[in-house]
């Protein structure tokens, strides 16, 4: 059994042929699934060998929309990595640098995340 919970960060359940996946972005599921379920904040999903189901914050079963997943014209590139998760891990330093660019105040030794 695998349990996934969403609180703030995105969580996607990918429905495949006899297998299911959890990911933070549907792009990581390209070529693996036919349908996806986007979890809402404070929802949980329970995956087992017999299937899957969604629960709300009070652990009451809820229905999940299961639209057919189409990649469309988007292209998802794993680069030199075998898996999207590895790519995300190795891209973290650059992503953090980009997020902090222009927000660090050296004279105050602090960061500002307010919108200008």
FILUM-126367 format. One record per atom (N, C-alpha, C): residue number from 1; residue in three letters; atom name; y, z, x. Coordinates in nm, 2 decimals, padded with zeros to 4 digits, always signed. Each point is the difference from the previous one (the first is absolute). Layout:
% FILUM-126367
SITE  margu  sese  kedren      c2      c3      c1
SITE    NUM   ALA      CA       Y       Z       X
...
//
This chain:
% FILUM-126367
SITE  margu  sese  kedren      c2      c3      c1
SITE      1   UNK       N  -00.12  +00.00  +00.08
SITE      1   UNK      CA  +00.12  +00.00  -00.08
SITE      1   UNK       C  +00.12  +00.00  +00.09
SITE      2   UNK       N  +00.10  -00.08  -00.04
SITE      2   UNK      CA  +00.13  +00.00  +00.07
SITE      2   UNK       C  +00.11  +00.02  -00.10
SITE      3   UNK       N  +00.10  +00.09  +00.03
SITE      3   UNK      CA  +00.11  +00.03  -00.09
SITE      3   UNK       C  +00.13  -00.04  +00.07
SITE      4   UNK       N  +00.08  -00.08  -00.07
SITE      4   UNK      CA  +00.13  -00.03  +00.05
SITE      4   UNK       C  +00.11  +00.05  -00.10
SITE      5   UNK       N  +00.11  +00.04  +00.05
SITE      5   UNK      CA  +00.11  +00.06  -00.08
SITE      5   UNK       C  +00.13  -00.06  +00.05
SITE      6   UNK       N  +00.09  -00.03  -00.10
SITE      6   UNK      CA  +00.13  -00.06  +00.04
SITE      6   UNK       C  +00.11  +00.11  -00.03
SITE      7   UNK       N  +00.08  +00.02  +00.10
SITE      7   UNK      CA  +00.11  +00.09  -00.01
SITE      7   UNK       C  +00.11  -00.06  +00.09
SITE      8   UNK       N  +00.08  -00.08  -00.05
SITE      8   UNK      CA  +00.11  -00.06  +00.08
SITE      8   UNK       C  -00.03  -00.13  +00.06
SITE      9   UNK       N  -00.10  +00.00  +00.09
SITE      9   UNK      CA  -00.04  -00.13  +00.06
SITE      9   UNK       C  -00.09  -00.08  -00.09
SITE     10   UNK       N  +00.01  -00.14  +00.02
SITE     10   UNK      CA  -00.08  -00.08  -00.09
SITE     10   UNK       C  -00.15  +00.01  +00.03
SITE     11   UNK       N  -00.08  -00.02  -00.11
SITE     11   UNK      CA  -00.14  +00.00  +00.01
SITE     11   UNK       C  -00.06  -00.10  -00.09
SITE     12   UNK       N  -00.08  -00.09  +00.05
SITE     12   UNK      CA  -00.06  -00.11  -00.08
SITE     12   UNK       C  -00.15  +00.01  +00.01
SITE     13   UNK       N  -00.07  -00.01  -00.12
SITE     13   UNK      CA  -00.14  +00.00  -00.01
SITE     13   UNK       C  -00.04  -00.15  -00.01
SITE     14   UNK       N  -00.09  -00.05  +00.09
SITE     14   UNK      CA  -00.05  -00.13  +00.00
SITE     14   UNK       C  -00.14  -00.01  -00.06
SITE     15   UNK       N  -00.02  -00.08  -00.10
SITE     15   UNK      CA  -00.13  -00.01  -00.07
SITE     15   UNK       C  -00.07  -00.13  +00.05
SITE     16   UNK       N  -00.11  +00.02  +00.07
SITE     16   UNK      CA  -00.07  -00.11  +00.06
SITE     16   UNK       C  -00.14  -00.02  -00.07
SITE     17   UNK       N  -00.08  -00.09  +00.05
SITE     17   UNK      CA  -00.13  -00.02  -00.05
SITE     17   UNK       C  -00.10  +00.11  +00.05
SITE     18   UNK       N  -00.02  +00.10  -00.08
SITE     18   UNK      CA  -00.09  +00.11  +00.04
SITE     18   UNK       C  +00.06  +00.09  +00.10
SITE     19   UNK       N  +00.13  +00.00  +00.03
SITE     19   UNK      CA  +00.07  +00.08  +00.09
SITE     19   UNK       C  +00.14  +00.02  -00.04
SITE     20   UNK       N  +00.06  +00.11  +00.04
SITE     20   UNK      CA  +00.14  +00.03  -00.03
SITE     20   UNK       C  +00.07  +00.05  +00.13
SITE     21   UNK       N  +00.13  -00.02  +00.00
SITE     21   UNK      CA  +00.08  +00.03  +00.12
SITE     21   UNK       C  +00.13  +00.08  -00.04
SITE     22   UNK       N  +00.05  +00.08  +00.09
SITE     22   UNK      CA  +00.13  +00.06  -00.02
SITE     22   UNK       C  +00.09  -00.05  +00.12
SITE     23   UNK       N  +00.12  -00.03  -00.04
SITE     23   UNK      CA  +00.10  -00.05  +00.10
SITE     23   UNK       C  +00.14  +00.04  -00.04
SITE     24   UNK       N  +00.09  -00.01  +00.10
SITE     24   UNK      CA  +00.14  +00.03  -00.03
SITE     24   UNK       C  +00.07  -00.12  -00.05
SITE     25   UNK       N  -00.06  -00.12  +00.02
SITE     25   UNK      CA  +00.07  -00.13  -00.03
SITE     25   UNK       C  -00.11  -00.10  -00.04
SITE     26   UNK       N  +00.02  -00.07  -00.10
SITE     26   UNK      CA  -00.10  -00.10  -00.04
SITE     26   UNK       C  -00.03  -00.11  +00.10
SITE     27   UNK       N  +00.10  -00.02  +00.09
SITE     27   UNK      CA  -00.02  -00.10  +00.11
SITE     27   UNK       C  -00.12  +00.03  +00.09
SITE     28   UNK       N  -00.04  +00.13  +00.01
SITE     28   UNK      CA  -00.11  +00.04  +00.08
SITE     28   UNK       C  -00.13  -00.03  -00.07
SITE     29   UNK       N  +00.00  -00.04  -00.12
SITE     29   UNK      CA  -00.12  -00.03  -00.08
SITE     29   UNK       C  -00.03  -00.15  -00.02
SITE     30   UNK       N  +00.09  -00.08  +00.06
SITE     30   UNK      CA  -00.02  -00.14  -00.01
SITE     30   UNK       C  -00.14  -00.05  +00.04
SITE     31   UNK       N  -00.07  -00.07  -00.08
SITE     31   UNK      CA  -00.13  -00.05  +00.03
SITE     31   UNK       C  -00.11  +00.10  -00.02
SITE     32   UNK       N  +00.03  +00.12  -00.05
SITE     32   UNK      CA  -00.10  +00.10  -00.02
SITE     32   UNK       C  -00.01  +00.03  -00.15
SITE     33   UNK       N  +00.10  -00.01  -00.08
SITE     33   UNK      CA  +00.00  +00.04  -00.14
SITE     33   UNK       C  +00.04  -00.11  -00.09
SITE     34   UNK       N  -00.04  +00.01  -00.13
SITE     34   UNK      CA  +00.05  -00.09  -00.10
SITE     34   UNK       C  +00.10  +00.06  -00.09
SITE     35   UNK       N  +00.01  +00.14  -00.01
SITE     35   UNK      CA  +00.09  +00.07  -00.09
SITE     35   UNK       C  +00.05  +00.12  +00.07
SITE     36   UNK       N  +00.12  +00.04  -00.03
SITE     36   UNK      CA  +00.06  +00.12  +00.05
SITE     36   UNK       C  +00.06  +00.09  -00.11
SITE     37   UNK       N  +00.00  +00.13  +00.03
SITE     37   UNK      CA  +00.07  +00.09  -00.09
SITE     37   UNK       C  +00.10  +00.08  +00.08
SITE     38   UNK       N  +00.13  -00.01  -00.04
SITE     38   UNK      CA  +00.11  +00.07  +00.06
SITE     38   UNK       C  +00.01  +00.14  -00.06
SITE     39   UNK       N  -00.03  +00.10  +00.08
SITE     39   UNK      CA  +00.01  +00.14  -00.05
SITE     39   UNK       C  +00.14  +00.04  -00.01
SITE     40   UNK       N  +00.03  +00.08  -00.11
SITE     40   UNK      CA  +00.13  +00.05  -00.02
SITE     40   UNK       C  +00.01  +00.13  +00.08
SITE     41   UNK       N  +00.12  +00.05  +00.02
SITE     41   UNK      CA  +00.02  +00.13  +00.07
SITE     41   UNK       C  -00.07  +00.11  -00.08
SITE     42   UNK       N  -00.07  +00.09  +00.08
SITE     42   UNK      CA  -00.08  +00.11  -00.05
SITE     42   UNK       C  -00.13  -00.04  -00.07
SITE     43   UNK       N  -00.04  -00.12  +00.02
SITE     43   UNK      CA  -00.13  -00.05  -00.05
SITE     43   UNK       C  -00.10  +00.02  +00.11
SITE     44   UNK       N  -00.13  +00.02  -00.04
SITE     44   UNK      CA  -00.11  +00.00  +00.09
SITE     44   UNK       C  -00.10  -00.10  -00.04
SITE     45   UNK       N  -00.08  -00.06  +00.10
SITE     45   UNK      CA  -00.11  -00.08  -00.04
SITE     45   UNK       C  -00.12  +00.06  +00.07
SITE     46   UNK       N  -00.11  -00.01  -00.07
SITE     46   UNK      CA  -00.13  +00.04  +00.05
SITE     46   UNK       C  -00.09  -00.12  +00.01
SITE     47   UNK       N  -00.05  -00.02  +00.12
SITE     47   UNK      CA  -00.09  -00.11  +00.02
SITE     47   UNK       C  -00.14  +00.05  +00.03
SITE     48   UNK       N  -00.10  -00.05  -00.06
SITE     48   UNK      CA  -00.14  +00.04  +00.03
SITE     48   UNK       C  -00.09  -00.13  +00.00
SITE     49   UNK       N  -00.12  +00.02  +00.02
SITE     49   UNK      CA  -00.09  -00.12  +00.01
SITE     49   UNK       C  -00.02  -00.06  -00.14
SITE     50   UNK       N  +00.03  +00.08  -00.11
SITE     50   UNK      CA  -00.01  -00.05  -00.13
SITE     50   UNK       C  +00.12  -00.06  -00.06
SITE     51   UNK       N  +00.12  +00.00  +00.07
SITE     51   UNK      CA  +00.12  -00.05  -00.05
SITE     51   UNK       C  +00.12  +00.08  +00.05
SITE     52   UNK       N  +00.11  -00.01  -00.09
SITE     52   UNK      CA  +00.12  +00.07  +00.03
SITE     52   UNK       C  +00.07  +00.04  -00.13
SITE     53   UNK       N  +00.09  +00.10  +00.01
SITE     53   UNK      CA  +00.08  +00.04  -00.11
SITE     53   UNK       C  +00.13  +00.06  +00.05
SITE     54   UNK       N  +00.10  +00.00  -00.09
SITE     54   UNK      CA  +00.13  +00.06  +00.04
SITE     54   UNK       C  +00.02  +00.13  -00.08
SITE     55   UNK       N  +00.07  +00.09  +00.06
SITE     55   UNK      CA  +00.04  +00.13  -00.06
SITE     55   UNK       C  +00.15  +00.02  +00.02
SITE     56   UNK       N  +00.06  +00.07  -00.10
SITE     56   UNK      CA  +00.14  +00.04  +00.02
SITE     56   UNK       C  +00.01  +00.13  +00.07
SITE     57   UNK       N  +00.12  +00.06  +00.01
SITE     57   UNK      CA  +00.02  +00.12  +00.08
SITE     57   UNK       C  -00.08  +00.12  -00.06
SITE     58   UNK       N  -00.03  -00.01  -00.13
SITE     58   UNK      CA  -00.07  +00.11  -00.07
SITE     58   UNK       C  -00.15  -00.03  +00.00
SITE     59   UNK       N  -00.04  -00.10  +00.08
SITE     59   UNK      CA  -00.14  -00.04  +00.01
SITE     59   UNK       C  -00.06  -00.05  -00.13
SITE     60   UNK       N  +00.08  -00.07  -00.08
SITE     60   UNK      CA  -00.04  -00.06  -00.13
SITE     60   UNK       C  -00.02  -00.15  +00.03
SITE     61   UNK       N  -00.11  -00.06  -00.04
SITE     61   UNK      CA  -00.02  -00.14  +00.02
SITE     61   UNK       C  +00.11  -00.09  -00.06
SITE     62   UNK       N  +00.04  -00.10  +00.07
SITE     62   UNK      CA  +00.10  -00.09  -00.05
SITE     62   UNK       C  -00.05  -00.14  +00.03
SITE     63   UNK       N  +00.05  -00.10  -00.08
SITE     63   UNK      CA  -00.03  -00.14  +00.02
SITE     63   UNK       C  +00.09  -00.06  +00.11
SITE     64   UNK       N  -00.06  -00.08  +00.08
SITE     64   UNK      CA  +00.07  -00.07  +00.10
SITE     64   UNK       C  +00.00  -00.15  -00.02
SITE     65   UNK       N  +00.12  -00.06  +00.00
SITE     65   UNK      CA  +00.01  -00.15  -00.02
SITE     65   UNK       C  -00.07  -00.06  +00.12
SITE     66   UNK       N  -00.08  -00.10  -00.02
SITE     66   UNK      CA  -00.08  -00.06  +00.11
SITE     66   UNK       C  +00.03  -00.15  +00.00
SITE     67   UNK       N  +00.12  -00.04  +00.04
SITE     67   UNK      CA  +00.03  -00.14  +00.01
SITE     67   UNK       C  -00.08  -00.08  +00.10
SITE     68   UNK       N  -00.02  -00.12  -00.03
SITE     68   UNK      CA  -00.07  -00.09  +00.10
SITE     68   UNK       C  +00.10  -00.01  +00.12
SITE     69   UNK       N  -00.06  +00.02  +00.12
SITE     69   UNK      CA  +00.08  +00.00  +00.12
SITE     69   UNK       C  +00.01  -00.14  +00.06
SITE     70   UNK       N  +00.13  -00.05  +00.01
SITE     70   UNK      CA  +00.02  -00.13  +00.06
SITE     70   UNK       C  +00.09  +00.01  +00.11
SITE     71   UNK       N  -00.03  -00.06  +00.11
SITE     71   UNK      CA  +00.08  +00.00  +00.12
SITE     71   UNK       C  +00.12  -00.09  -00.01
SITE     72   UNK       N  -00.01  -00.10  -00.07
SITE     72   UNK      CA  +00.11  -00.10  -00.02
SITE     72   UNK       C  +00.03  -00.07  +00.13
SITE     73   UNK       N  +00.13  -00.02  +00.02
SITE     73   UNK      CA  +00.05  -00.07  +00.13
SITE     73   UNK       C  +00.01  +00.10  +00.11
SITE     74   UNK       N  -00.02  +00.13  -00.02
SITE     74   UNK      CA  +00.02  +00.09  +00.11
SITE     74   UNK       C  -00.11  -00.02  +00.11
SITE     75   UNK       N  +00.04  +00.03  +00.12
SITE     75   UNK      CA  -00.10  -00.01  +00.11
SITE     75   UNK       C  +00.00  +00.14  +00.07
SITE     76   UNK       N  -00.12  +00.06  +00.01
SITE     76   UNK      CA  -00.01  +00.13  +00.06
SITE     76   UNK       C  -00.07  -00.02  +00.13
SITE     77   UNK       N  +00.06  +00.04  +00.11
SITE     77   UNK      CA  -00.05  -00.03  +00.13
SITE     77   UNK       C  -00.04  +00.13  +00.07
SITE     78   UNK       N  -00.12  +00.02  +00.04
SITE     78   UNK      CA  -00.05  +00.11  +00.08
SITE     78   UNK       C  +00.04  +00.00  +00.14
SITE     79   UNK       N  +00.05  -00.12  +00.05
SITE     79   UNK      CA  +00.03  -00.01  +00.14
SITE     79   UNK       C  -00.13  +00.01  +00.08
SITE     80   UNK       N  +00.00  +00.07  +00.11
SITE     80   UNK      CA  -00.11  +00.01  +00.09
SITE     80   UNK       C  -00.10  +00.11  -00.04
SITE     81   UNK       N  +00.04  +00.07  -00.11
SITE     81   UNK      CA  -00.08  +00.12  -00.04
SITE     81   UNK       C  -00.11  -00.04  -00.10
SITE     82   UNK       N  -00.11  +00.08  +00.01
SITE     82   UNK      CA  -00.12  -00.03  -00.09
SITE     82   UNK       C  +00.03  +00.04  -00.15
SITE     83   UNK       N  +00.09  +00.10  -00.01
SITE     83   UNK      CA  +00.02  +00.06  -00.13
SITE     83   UNK       C  +00.15  +00.02  -00.02
SITE     84   UNK       N  +00.05  +00.00  -00.13
SITE     84   UNK      CA  +00.14  +00.02  -00.03
SITE     84   UNK       C  +00.04  +00.14  +00.04
SITE     85   UNK       N  -00.09  +00.10  -00.02
SITE     85   UNK      CA  +00.03  +00.14  +00.03
SITE     85   UNK       C  +00.03  +00.01  +00.15
SITE     86   UNK       N  -00.07  -00.07  +00.09
SITE     86   UNK      CA  +00.03  +00.01  +00.14
SITE     86   UNK       C  +00.13  -00.06  +00.03
SITE     87   UNK       N  +00.03  -00.11  -00.07
SITE     87   UNK      CA  +00.13  -00.06  +00.02
SITE     87   UNK       C  +00.12  +00.09  -00.04
SITE     88   UNK       N  -00.02  +00.07  -00.11
SITE     88   UNK      CA  +00.10  +00.10  -00.05
SITE     88   UNK       C  +00.01  +00.11  +00.10
SITE     89   UNK       N  -00.11  +00.05  +00.06
SITE     89   UNK      CA  +00.01  +00.11  +00.09
SITE     89   UNK       C  +00.08  -00.04  +00.13
SITE     90   UNK       N  -00.03  -00.12  +00.05
SITE     90   UNK      CA  +00.06  -00.04  +00.12
SITE     90   UNK       C  +00.15  -00.04  -00.02
SITE     91   UNK       N  +00.03  -00.03  -00.13
SITE     91   UNK      CA  +00.14  -00.04  -00.03
SITE     91   UNK       C  +00.09  +00.12  -00.03
SITE     92   UNK       N  -00.06  +00.12  -00.01
SITE     92   UNK      CA  +00.08  +00.12  -00.04
SITE     92   UNK       C  +00.12  +00.03  +00.10
SITE     93   UNK       N  -00.02  -00.01  +00.13
SITE     93   UNK      CA  +00.12  +00.03  +00.08
SITE     93   UNK       C  +00.12  -00.10  -00.03
SITE     94   UNK       N  -00.03  -00.13  -00.01
SITE     94   UNK      CA  +00.11  -00.09  -00.03
SITE     94   UNK       C  +00.06  +00.02  -00.14
SITE     95   UNK       N  -00.09  +00.03  -00.10
SITE     95   UNK      CA  +00.05  +00.03  -00.13
SITE     95   UNK       C  +00.09  +00.13  +00.00
SITE     96   UNK       N  -00.04  +00.10  +00.07
SITE     96   UNK      CA  +00.09  +00.12  +00.01
SITE     96   UNK       C  +00.13  -00.03  +00.07
SITE     97   UNK       N  -00.01  -00.08  +00.11
SITE     97   UNK      CA  +00.13  -00.04  +00.07
SITE     97   UNK       C  +00.09  -00.08  -00.09
SITE     98   UNK       N  -00.06  -00.09  -00.08
SITE     98   UNK      CA  +00.09  -00.08  -00.10
SITE     98   UNK       C  +00.06  +00.09  -00.11
SITE     99   UNK       N  -00.08  +00.10  -00.04
SITE     99   UNK      CA  +00.05  +00.09  -00.11
SITE     99   UNK       C  +00.11  +00.09  +00.05
SITE    100   UNK       N  +00.00  +00.04  +00.13
SITE    100   UNK      CA  +00.10  +00.09  +00.06
SITE    100   UNK       C  +00.12  -00.08  +00.05
SITE    101   UNK       N  -00.01  -00.13  +00.02
SITE    101   UNK      CA  +00.11  -00.08  +00.06
SITE    101   UNK       C  +00.13  +00.02  -00.08
SITE    102   UNK       N  +00.10  +00.04  +00.07
SITE    102   UNK      CA  +00.13  +00.02  -00.06
SITE    102   UNK       C  +00.02  +00.13  -00.08
SITE    103   UNK       N  -00.11  +00.09  +00.01
SITE    103   UNK      CA  +00.01  +00.12  -00.07
SITE    103   UNK       C  +00.01  +00.12  +00.09
SITE    104   UNK       N  -00.02  -00.01  +00.13
SITE    104   UNK      CA  +00.00  +00.11  +00.09
SITE    104   UNK       C  +00.14  +00.02  +00.05
SITE    105   UNK       N  +00.04  +00.12  +00.00
SITE    105   UNK      CA  +00.13  +00.04  +00.05
SITE    105   UNK       C  -00.02  +00.08  +00.13
SITE    106   UNK       N  +00.01  -00.06  +00.12
SITE    106   UNK      CA  -00.03  +00.07  +00.12
SITE    106   UNK       C  +00.09  +00.12  +00.02
SITE    107   UNK       N  +00.13  -00.01  -00.03
SITE    107   UNK      CA  +00.10  +00.10  +00.02
SITE    107   UNK       C  -00.04  +00.13  -00.08
SITE    108   UNK       N  -00.06  -00.02  -00.12
SITE    108   UNK      CA  -00.04  +00.11  -00.09
SITE    108   UNK       C  -00.15  +00.04  +00.01
SITE    109   UNK       N  -00.07  -00.08  +00.08
SITE    109   UNK      CA  -00.15  +00.02  +00.01
SITE    109   UNK       C  -00.06  +00.00  -00.14
SITE    110   UNK       N  +00.03  -00.09  -00.09
SITE    110   UNK      CA  -00.05  +00.00  -00.13
SITE    110   UNK       C  -00.02  -00.14  -00.05
SITE    111   UNK       N  -00.06  -00.01  -00.12
SITE    111   UNK      CA  -00.02  -00.13  -00.06
SITE    111   UNK       C  +00.06  +00.00  -00.14
SITE    112   UNK       N  +00.06  -00.11  -00.05
SITE    112   UNK      CA  +00.05  -00.01  -00.14
SITE    112   UNK       C  -00.07  -00.10  -00.07
SITE    113   UNK       N  -00.06  +00.04  -00.12
SITE    113   UNK      CA  -00.07  -00.09  -00.08
SITE    113   UNK       C  +00.07  -00.03  -00.13
SITE    114   UNK       N  +00.13  +00.03  -00.01
SITE    114   UNK      CA  +00.07  -00.03  -00.12
SITE    114   UNK       C  +00.04  -00.14  +00.00
SITE    115   UNK       N  +00.01  -00.06  -00.12
SITE    115   UNK      CA  +00.04  -00.13  -00.02
SITE    115   UNK       C  +00.15  -00.01  +00.02
SITE    116   UNK       N  +00.04  -00.11  +00.07
SITE    116   UNK      CA  +00.15  -00.02  +00.03
SITE    116   UNK       C  +00.07  -00.05  -00.12
//
